[in-house]
């Protein structure tokens, strides 16, 4: 899969101007380097990723004035009865994000990927819930993820994650750039509700998913080590 196929298509249709197109292509190697870095630091292959040619906005249904920018998403899909996890990376992040920010977000989504496969292995997805409130969802997000220092053996990467995700991602400088150079220019936007930012798979679909036993063993090991760290924090 060409990760830039949707982005190139949007440019060919005139939805993405030449300057933004050229800037994103020029900076795309930062994303590739980030994925390589995460694989090396974790010893686990990164899932399929692609560049979304739009600014993805998420709002709470209860308050239309409350919204957040989703710079990346972890999306589970079933295609022709085959399960696949896809990481959606927004073009504005690649075009205007600092290297450390891009790598931190890629690593954060990788943690989501691990959490998703952990739930699938234990048949937990059917009971998964997502809050309709942005603040509550940030809190829930942080309490579910694997402990980064257990997963990644890269001190600089861990520093980026710690700085960018102390309690949910927020980078005001990046957001200002994206609003100025993307949103205010009326470039493509996608709007989703937090309630829609999840996927529920049937029991039948889950039963058909086959995961590598060695991978599951590693997931279990990471989960146990993360659990020990979480318990130390509580006590």
Buried (B, 14 or more C-beta within 10 A) or exposed (E): EEBBEBBBEBBEEEBBEEEBBEBBBEBBEBBEBBBEBBEEBBEBEBBEBBBBBBBBBBBBEEEEEBBBBBBBBBBBEBEEEEBEBBBBBBBBBBBBBBEBBBBBBBBBBBBBBBBBBBBBBEEEBEEEEBBBBBEEBBEBBEEEBBBBBBBBEBEEBBEBBEEBBEEBBEBEEBBEBBBEBBBEEEBBEBEEEBEEBEEEBEEEBBEEBEEEEEBBEBBEEBBEBBEEEEEEEEE
